[in-house]
Amino acid sequence: MNSTDTPQAPQPVEGDRRRWFALAIVMTAAFMDLVDVTIVNIAIPSIQRDEGATFSQIQWITAGYALAFAAGLVTGGRLGDIHGRKRIFLIGIGGFTVASALCGLAVNPEMLVASRILQGAMAALMVPQVLSIVHATFPPHERGKVFGLFGAIVGLGAVSGPLLGALLTEWNLFGLEWRPIFLINLPVGIAGLLLGSRFITESKAPRALKLDLVGVALVTLGLLMLLYPLTRGRELGWPLWGYVSMAGALVVFGALVAYERVKGARDGSPLIELSLFRVKSFAAGIAVQTVFGVGLGVFFLVWTLYMQMGLGWSALRAGLTGVPFSVAVSAAAGMSVQLLVPRFGRKVLQAGALVMAAGVLLYIWESERYGMDIAPWQMALPLVVMGVGMGLIVAPLTDAVLSEVPREHAGSASGLINTVQQMGNALGLGLVSVVFFGVIDERLTPAEVGPAFADGFQHALGYVAAVMGVIFLLMFALPKRPAQHVEGAGEPPVAVEKERELVA
């Protein structure tokens, strides 16, 4: 996403009240996407029971969205730069609404997975335009206030997503079971589409980069060749073709690097700006984002399955149990950016990795100690510790990664950071087959399910703790004190990244 380009006329007009309507519309769309990321996890067990979905299909309901979103992010941003951010935003929110309806009306797991992939692709058109529209609509001195509002929306989305999902699932409105978690997007999306067409001002980038559809195709193919065998391998007995496919994914990624090098030399508009990886802090930051995404992808899905299918808790009880975590993330994120990072720099992020690892280990210990009798209040302490650790990482990480990136590549770099974090998330969801289901016997009596899921939860969290240790070591390559990389140029990309990461 080429966020560093100056929007075409009309320039932001301070006295135009329409810009506040436009802000409300794009923030509502952003909130809808943020909530959709978190609302689904809490309803997964209900979907599994109601639709008879296999465990690999459960993984694809979440991983398919993340994969489609990641693969389309940069292209979605460039489409907005080329064809108009308002136009692509309206297409995105319209498509997201249609995909939500298809999810809610899905007649089988296959249709639900396909609809979720479509939903992720439409989010990839919608989300990159949000901060670009704000950047083009508001004069510079008002953007700080606007980005502050986005921070509040992030916190609200993090807390309300699981709770809303739990309530809608628990209430079983009109006998629809889990379906209202998707159908609730319909009135919001339709209102956003109608009001957005009236109040959002069109803007484009005069020097937008060209599309790199071959790059998108290679990234998507490589990830599918890696993820599909991971999610299906256990059910199919780990066939030979699965190992061949995963090895072939490395060949595809190698071809991607070669193609991007040629594409950059030919027209200067590759999907991935390879020169960025010569910046040590950026290369390390990309590794941190990817590994962090893997850890979060594993944790959130396994955590939901553990509470609802292992412990037998209701969706509402599980949703309420997660509130301390969400509150701790939001509080620590604000504190880290405003108070801690300016004083202690990189040490804050490294402390966050260690604190989060400590919370994970504490959770493992409590799960083992209390077994099937563990109560939500006993989970509160490890969840708060984990939330504080995550909050110390997510908010300042992007600034640290971008701090040494050249001005002309700030937009491309931030888009790439967001993309790899989502790809890591999709990979983590795929790895659930190995680190969680891989240690659970396929033939369990009802009495054996709970203890088996508790053991699988503890096993998976051991990997999450190891991931935090790897992140701690990788962070030594980040700048000790992130510099102000570019005045103004990095604002929208950084804000978008914080928005996505807080709820990954």
C-alpha positions in Angstrom: 0.0 0.0 0.0 1.6 3.2 -1.1 0.5 5.4 1.8 3.2 7.9 1.3 1.7 9.4 -1.9 -0.2 12.6 -1.6 -3.9 12.3 -2.2 -5.4 14.1 -5.2 -7.8 17.0 -4.9 -9.9 17.8 -3.1 -7.6 18.5 -0.2 -8.9 18.1 3.4 -11.3 21.0 4.3 -11.3 21.8 8.0 -14.8 23.4 8.0 -16.5 20.5 6.1 -18.7 18.7 8.6 -19.1 15.8 6.2 -15.7 14.6 7.1 -17.0 13.6 10.6 -19.7 11.5 9.0 -17.1 9.9 6.8 -15.0 9.2 9.9 -17.9 7.5 11.7 -18.6 5.4 8.6 -15.0 4.1 8.1 -14.6 3.6 11.9 -17.8 1.5 12.0 -16.5 -0.6 9.1 -13.1 -1.0 10.9 -15.0 -2.0 14.0 -17.1 -4.5 12.1 -13.9 -6.2 10.7 -12.2 -6.1 14.1 -15.1 -7.7 15.9 -15.5 -10.3 13.1 -11.9 -11.5 13.8 -12.6 -12.2 17.4 -16.3 -13.1 17.4 -15.9 -16.3 15.4 -13.5 -18.1 17.7 -16.0 -18.1 20.6 -18.7 -19.7 18.4 -16.4 -22.4 16.9 -17.6 -25.2 19.2 -21.2 -24.3 18.5 -20.5 -24.4 14.7 -18.8 -27.8 15.1 -21.7 -29.3 17.0 -24.4 -27.8 14.8 -22.8 -28.5 11.4 -20.8 -31.6 12.2 -17.7 -29.9 11.0 -14.4 -31.8 11.1 -11.5 -30.4 13.1 -9.7 -29.4 9.8 -12.8 -27.5 8.7 -12.9 -25.7 12.0 -9.3 -24.6 11.4 -10.1 -23.4 7.9 -13.1 -21.3 9.1 -10.5 -19.1 10.9 -7.4 -19.7 8.8 -9.2 -19.2 5.5 -10.2 -15.7 6.5 -6.7 -14.9 7.7 -5.1 -16.3 4.6 -7.4 -14.4 2.2 -7.0 -11.2 4.2 -3.2 -11.4 4.2 -2.9 -12.3 0.5 -5.0 -9.4 -0.6 -3.9 -6.6 1.8 -1.3 -4.9 -0.3 -3.2 -5.3 -3.6 -6.3 -3.9 -1.9 -4.4 -0.8 -0.8 -3.0 -0.3 -4.3 -6.4 -0.8 -5.9 -7.6 2.1 -3.7 -4.6 4.3 -4.8 -5.3 3.6 -8.5 -9.1 3.4 -8.7 -10.2 5.6 -5.8 -10.3 4.8 -2.1 -14.0 5.5 -1.7 -14.8 3.3 -4.6 -12.8 0.3 -3.4 -14.0 0.9 0.2 -17.6 0.7 -0.9 -16.9 -2.5 -3.0 -15.1 -4.0 0.0 -17.9 -3.2 2.5 -20.6 -4.4 0.1 -18.7 -7.6 -0.6 -18.0 -8.1 3.2 -21.8 -7.7 3.8 -22.7 -10.3 1.1 -20.1 -12.7 2.4 -21.4 -12.3 6.0 -24.9 -13.2 4.7 -23.5 -16.3 3.0 -21.7 -17.3 6.2 -24.9 -16.9 8.2 -26.9 -18.9 5.6 -24.3 -21.6 5.1 -25.9 -25.0 4.7 -22.8 -27.1 5.3 -19.2 -26.6 6.6 -17.8 -26.4 3.0 -20.0 -23.4 2.2 -19.0 -21.7 5.5 -15.3 -22.1 4.8 -15.7 -20.8 1.2 -17.8 -17.8 2.5 -15.2 -17.0 5.2 -12.5 -17.0 2.5 -14.6 -14.5 0.5 -15.2 -12.5 3.6 -11.4 -12.2 4.2 -10.8 -11.2 0.6 -13.4 -8.4 0.9 -11.9 -7.2 4.2 -8.6 -6.9 2.3 -10.3 -4.4 0.0 -12.0 -2.5 2.8 -9.5 -2.3 5.6 -6.6 -0.6 3.8 -8.8 2.2 2.6 -9.9 3.2 6.2 -6.8 5.1 7.3 -6.1 6.3 3.7 -9.5 7.9 3.7 -8.9 9.5 7.1 -5.5 10.8 5.8 -7.1 12.3 2.7 -10.1 13.7 4.6 -8.6 15.4 7.7 -5.9 18.1 7.9 -2.6 17.1 9.6 -3.3 18.9 12.9 -6.6 16.9 13.4 -5.2 13.5 12.7 -3.8 12.9 16.2 -7.3 13.2 17.6 -8.6 10.9 15.0 -6.0 8.2 15.6 -6.7 8.5 19.3 -10.4 7.6 18.5 -9.1 4.6 16.5 -7.2 3.5 19.6 -10.5 3.6 21.6 -12.2 1.6 18.8 -9.5 -1.0 19.0 -9.9 -1.4 22.7 -13.7 -1.6 22.4 -13.4 -4.2 19.6 -11.0 -6.4 21.6 -13.4 -6.5 24.6 -16.7 -6.6 22.8 -16.0 -9.2 20.1 -15.8 -12.3 22.3 -18.6 -11.0 24.5 -20.9 -10.3 21.6 -20.1 -13.6 20.0 -20.9 -15.4 23.3 -24.2 -13.5 23.8 -25.4 -14.1 20.3 -24.5 -17.8 20.4 -26.0 -18.2 23.9 -29.3 -16.4 23.1 -29.9 -18.6 20.1 -32.0 -15.9 18.5 -34.9 -17.3 16.4 -33.4 -20.7 16.8 -30.5 -19.7 14.5 -27.7 -21.0 16.9 -24.4 -19.4 15.9 -25.6 -17.7 12.7 -26.4 -14.3 14.1 -22.7 -13.6 14.7 -22.5 -13.2 10.9 -26.0 -11.9 10.2 -25.4 -9.0 12.6 -23.1 -7.5 9.9 -25.9 -7.1 7.4 -27.7 -3.9 8.8 -24.3 -2.4 9.7 -22.8 -3.1 6.2 -25.9 -1.9 4.4 -25.9 1.4 6.4 -22.2 1.8 5.8 -22.6 1.3 2.1 -25.5 3.8 1.7 -24.0 6.5 4.0 -20.5 6.0 2.6 -21.6 6.6 -1.0 -23.0 10.0 0.2 -20.5 11.3 2.8 -17.0 9.9 1.9 -14.9 12.1 -0.4 -13.1 10.3 -3.2 -9.3 10.4 -3.3 -6.5 8.7 -5.2 -2.7 8.6 -5.2 -1.3 10.4 -8.3 1.7 8.0 -8.5 0.2 4.7 -7.4 2.2 1.6 -7.9 1.0 -1.1 -10.4 -0.6 -4.3 -9.3 1.5 -7.4 -8.8 -1.1 -10.2 -9.3 1.6 -12.8 -10.1 3.2 -12.0 -6.7 -0.2 -12.4 -4.9 -0.8 -15.7 -6.8 2.6 -17.1 -5.7 2.2 -16.1 -2.1 -1.3 -17.6 -2.0 -0.2 -20.8 -3.7 2.9 -21.2 -1.4 0.8 -20.8 1.7 -1.9 -23.2 0.5 0.7 -25.8 -0.3 2.0 -25.4 3.3 -1.3 -25.0 5.2 -3.5 -27.6 3.5 -1.3 -30.6 4.4 -0.9 -29.3 7.9 -4.6 -29.1 8.5 -5.6 -32.3 6.7 -2.5 -34.4 7.4 -3.6 -35.8 10.7 -7.1 -36.9 9.4 -5.5 -38.5 6.4 -2.7 -40.3 8.2 0.1 -37.9 7.0 0.3 -39.1 3.4 3.4 -38.7 1.3 1.8 -36.1 -1.0 1.5 -33.8 2.1 5.2 -33.8 2.7 5.8 -33.3 -1.0 3.4 -30.3 -1.0 5.1 -28.7 2.0 8.5 -29.1 0.4 7.1 -27.7 -2.8 6.0 -24.6 -0.9 9.6 -23.7 -0.3 10.2 -23.9 -4.1 7.2 -21.6 -4.7 8.5 -19.1 -2.1 11.9 -19.2 -3.8 10.2 -18.5 -7.2 8.4 -15.6 -5.5 11.7 -14.0 -4.4 13.2 -14.4 -7.9 10.1 -12.9 -9.6 9.9 -10.0 -7.1 13.5 -9.2 -7.9 12.7 -9.1 -11.6 9.4 -7.2 -11.1 11.2 -4.5 -9.0 13.9 -4.0 -11.7 11.3 -3.9 -14.5 8.7 -1.4 -13.2 9.5 -0.7 -9.5 6.2 -2.1 -8.2 6.8 -5.5 -6.7 4.4 -6.9 -4.1 7.4 -7.3 -1.7 10.1 -4.6 -1.7 13.1 -6.9 -1.2 15.5 -4.1 -0.5 13.8 -3.6 2.8 15.3 -6.8 4.1 18.7 -5.2 3.9 17.6 -3.1 6.9 18.4 -5.3 9.9 15.8 -4.0 12.2 13.1 -4.4 9.5 14.1 -8.0 8.7 14.1 -8.9 12.4 10.8 -7.1 12.9 9.2 -9.1 10.0 10.5 -12.3 11.7 9.0 -11.2 15.0 5.6 -10.4 13.4 5.5 -13.7 11.7 6.4 -15.8 14.7 4.1 -13.7 17.0 1.3 -14.4 14.6 2.0 -18.1 14.7 1.8 -18.1 18.5 -1.4 -16.1 18.7 -3.0 -18.3 16.0 -2.3 -21.4 18.0 -3.3 -19.9 21.4 -6.7 -18.4 20.6 -8.2 -21.4 18.8 -6.8 -23.9 21.3 -8.0 -21.8 24.2 -11.6 -21.7 22.9 -11.6 -25.5 22.2 -10.2 -26.1 25.7 -12.8 -24.1 27.5 -15.9 -25.1 25.6 -15.2 -28.6 24.3 -12.8 -29.7 27.0 -14.2 -28.1 30.1 -17.7 -28.1 28.8 -18.3 -24.4 29.5 -21.0 -22.4 27.7 -20.0 -19.8 25.1 -21.0 -17.0 27.5 -18.9 -18.4 30.4 -15.9 -18.7 28.0 -16.5 -15.2 26.6 -16.6 -13.6 30.1 -13.5 -15.5 31.1 -11.6 -13.7 28.4 -12.5 -10.2 29.5 -9.5 -9.7 31.9 -7.2 -10.6 29.0 -8.7 -8.0 26.7 -8.7 -5.3 29.3 -5.1 -6.0 30.2 -4.0 -5.9 26.5 -5.7 -2.5 26.0 -4.4 -0.9 29.2 -0.8 -2.2 28.7 -0.8 -1.1 25.1 -1.6 2.5 26.0 0.9 2.6 28.8 3.7 1.1 26.7 3.4 3.7 24.0 2.9 6.8 26.1 5.1 6.1 29.2 7.4 3.1 28.9 8.9 3.0 25.4 10.0 6.7 25.3 12.0 5.9 28.5 13.2 2.3 28.1 13.0 1.6 24.4 13.5 -1.9 23.1 13.6 -3.4 26.6 9.8 -2.8 26.9 9.1 -5.1 24.0 11.5 -7.8 25.3 9.9 -7.5 28.7 6.6 -8.0 27.1 7.7 -11.3 25.5 9.0 -12.6 28.8 5.9 -11.5 30.7 3.7 -13.2 28.1 5.8 -16.3 28.3 5.5 -16.2 32.1 1.7 -15.9 31.8 1.5 -18.9 29.5 3.6 -21.0 31.8 1.4 -20.0 34.8 -1.6 -21.0 32.7 -0.1 -24.4 32.0 0.6 -24.9 35.7 -2.9 -23.9 36.8 -4.5 -26.1 34.2 -2.5 -29.1 35.4 -3.1 -28.4 39.1 -6.8 -27.8 39.0 -7.6 -30.1 36.1 -11.3 -30.3 35.1 -12.3 -28.3 38.2 -10.6 -25.1 37.2 -12.8 -22.0 37.5 -12.8 -18.8 35.5 -11.5 -16.8 38.4 -8.5 -19.1 38.7 -7.7 -18.3 35.0 -7.8 -14.6 35.6 -4.3 -14.2 36.9 -2.5 -15.9 34.0 -4.7 -14.2 31.5 -4.0 -10.8 32.9 -0.2 -11.5 32.9 -0.5 -12.7 29.3 -2.5 -9.6 28.3 0.0 -7.2 29.9 2.8 -8.9 28.0 0.9 -8.8 24.7 0.0 -5.1 25.3 3.7 -4.2 25.8 4.5 -5.7 22.5 1.7 -5.0 20.0 1.4 -1.2 20.2 5.1 -0.1 19.9 6.3 -3.0 17.7 5.5 -1.4 14.4 7.2 1.9 15.2 10.3 -0.1 16.2 10.3 -2.1 13.0 9.7 1.0 10.8 12.1 3.3 12.5 15.0 2.7 10.2 13.0 2.2 7.0 13.7 4.8 4.3 10.9 7.4 3.8 10.1 6.3 0.2 9.3 2.7 1.4 7.3 3.5 4.6 4.0 2.5 3.0 5.2 -0.7 1.5 7.0 -1.7 4.7 3.9 -1.2 6.9 1.7 -3.1 4.5 4.2 -6.0 4.5 4.3 -6.0 8.3 0.6 -6.3 8.5 0.6 -9.0 5.8 3.1 -11.3 7.4 1.5 -11.0 10.8 -1.8 -12.3 9.3 0.1 -15.0 7.3 1.8 -16.1 10.6 -1.7 -16.2 12.2 -3.0 -18.5 9.4 0.1 -20.7 9.8 -0.5 -20.9 13.5 -4.1 -22.0 12.9 -2.8 -24.7 10.6 -0.3 -25.9 13.2 -3.1 -26.6 15.7 -3.5 -29.9 13.9 0.1 -30.8 15.0 0.5 -29.2 18.5 -3.1 -29.8 19.8 -5.0 -32.4 17.8 -1.8 -34.3 17.2 -1.7 -35.4 20.9 -5.4 -36.2 21.2 -6.6 -39.7 20.5 -9.1 -39.9 17.7 -11.3 -42.4 19.5 -12.3 -41.0 22.9 -15.2 -41.9 25.1 -17.2 -38.9 26.4 -15.5 -39.2 29.8 -12.1 -39.0 28.1 -12.7 -35.9 26.0 -12.2 -33.4 28.8 -8.9 -34.7 30.2 -7.6 -35.2 26.6 -8.4 -31.6 25.6 -6.8 -30.3 28.8 -3.6 -32.3 28.0 -3.7 -31.0 24.5 -4.1 -27.4 25.7 -1.1 -27.7 28.0 1.0 -29.2 25.2 0.0 -26.5 22.8 0.8 -23.8 25.3 4.3 -25.2 25.7 4.9 -24.3 22.1 3.4 -20.8 22.6 5.9 -20.2 25.5 8.7 -21.3 23.2 7.5 -18.9 20.6 7.7 -16.1 23.1 11.3 -17.1 23.9 12.2 -16.9 20.2 10.6 -13.5 19.9 12.6 -12.3 22.9 15.9 -13.3 21.1 14.8 -11.8 17.7 14.1 -8.5 19.4 17.8 -7.9 20.0 18.1 -6.9 16.4 15.5 -4.1 16.8 16.8 -0.6 17.5 17.5 0.1 21.2 15.4 3.3 20.9 13.2 3.6 17.8 13.8 6.9 16.0 11.1 9.0 14.4 11.4 7.4 11.0 9.3 9.8 9.0 7.2 12.7 10.1 3.6 12.1 9.0 4.4 9.4 6.3 4.1 6.5 8.7 1.0 7.6 10.5 -1.7 5.7 8.7 0.2 2.5 8.2 1.2 2.4 11.8 -2.3 3.0 13.0 -3.6 0.3 10.7 -1.1 -2.2 12.1 -1.9 -1.4 15.7 -5.6 -1.8 14.9 -5.1 -5.3 13.4 -2.5 -6.6 15.9 -4.4 -5.8 19.0 -7.1 -8.3 18.0 -5.2 -10.9 16.0 
